[in-house]
Amino acid sequence: MARDQLYEKEWIEFYDNMTPEAHYRRSFKILLHTIRKHCPEAQDVLELACGTGRYTKYLVKQGFHVTASDISYAAIKVARSRVHHAEFHVEDRSAIHGTHHFDIVACLFEAFRYHKSYSACRNTLKNINLALSPGGIFLCDFGIFPSAKRPDKPQIHHEVKISGSRLIIRDETIYTKGNFDVREDRFKVFQKRLFGRRILLKEGTLERAPLLRISEAKMKSMLSDAGFKTLQIIKQFQPSAPRSRLFVAKKK
């Protein structure tokens, strides 16, 4: 996976606070309903690219036995402090091994688009299929966006308070380059003072990994090639992302 500074040590607090808890609660309700509908006896869950454990926490609260992994040590450190009854590993989402078979494998919140090629996607999907028990379910969500030229203005803006009085402002510009969505992030870090004053501490850019563009038809085709049957595609799974899709696929 290409380097992505947003998930490194000095930025993980910003990342962890970037998305409101209400966002996770809402999308998890959909996720739980989907699991109960398609695999009601599910107990063992493998969560790939779990980040800081925001979904892991809800899975454990519902009584699932969760094994979770992420390539970011900083993210796993936060996840372990947040969730005490899950098994965590620092490894890439494609590193699926061992003899344990899971009822559910989940790869959420754009993580699947971090693959460097479609062939890499297919290899990961084949490994996921092998990791699932007979009739097991794979859950995967990401955004499906139209091709875009480099815009004049950023599309995403975040202001996040961290470590008490520090404020980070991040603006993200996204455009299409070949088979990828390229992201350019600029940031400013402020020290907040009394009466609303802001003192600029530093500014610069973040190195972000490109995201592989995957259409709905492409994902269904890759799932089929890897031994899955697509059961359902849920639109706008992420509440703030109208173009997000949750793919629900069953091991054949």
Residue, then its C-alpha position, 0 to 999 in steps of 0.5 A: m500500500a502507498r504511504d498515507q500520512l493521515y494514518e500515521k502517529e502524528w495524525i491519528e488523533f485528527y483522523d479518529n476525531m474527523t468523523p462524528e460518532a453518530h455517523y458510525r452508529r447510523s451505518f452500523k445499524i444498517l450493517l447489523h441488520t444486513i448481517r442478521k438478514h443474510c447470516p443470522e447465526a454469525q458469531d466470528v467476524l474478521e474486520l480488515a482495515c479496522g482503523t481506530g476500532r470505531y466499527t469494532k466497538y459496535l461489533v463487540k457490543q453486539g456479542f460478535h467474536v472479532t479479529a481485526s487488523d490494520i496496516s497502521y500501528a498508530a491506528i491499532k494502538v488506538a483501537r486496542s485502547r478503545v476495544h478490550h475484547a477483540e483480537f488485533h493485528v498490525e498487517d495489510r488487509s490482503a494478509i489473510h492467512g491461518t486455518h480459522h474460518f469466519d462467518i463474516v469478513a468486513c472491509l469498510f469505509e473506502a479501505f478496499r479502494y487502497h488496492k494498487s490494481y484490479s488484480a490485487c483486488r481479485n487476489t484479496l477477494k480470493n483470500i477472503n473467500l478462503a477465509l469464510s466458512p461455507g455460506g459466509i458473508f463478505l461486507c465491503d463499502f466504498g464510494i463510486f464517483p464520476s471521473a473528475k478533472r482537477p478542480d479549482k477549489p477543495q471538495i472536502h473541508h474538516e476542522v477538528k479540535i485535538s489535544g485540548s486547544r489545538l485546531i487542525i483545518r484540512d482541505e482535500t482536493i480530489y481528481t481522476k488520474g488514470n484508474f485512480d482518484v488522486r487526493e491532495d491535502r493541505f493543512k493548517v495547525f492553530q493554537k486556540r487562545l482566549f476570545g477566539r484568537r487563532i495562532l498559526l503553528k504550521e501548515g503544509t501538505l499531507e502525502r495521501a495514497p491514491l484510491l483505485r476507481i471501482s465501478e459497481a459492475k467491476m466489483k460485481s464481476m470481481l466478486s463473481d470471479a472470486g467465488f461470491k454471489t452478490l446478494q445486495i448493494i445498499k446505496q448511501f451506506q455512509p450517511s455523509a456520502p450519497r455515492s457510497r455502496l455497501f456490497v453484500a456477497k455470499k460465498k458460493 
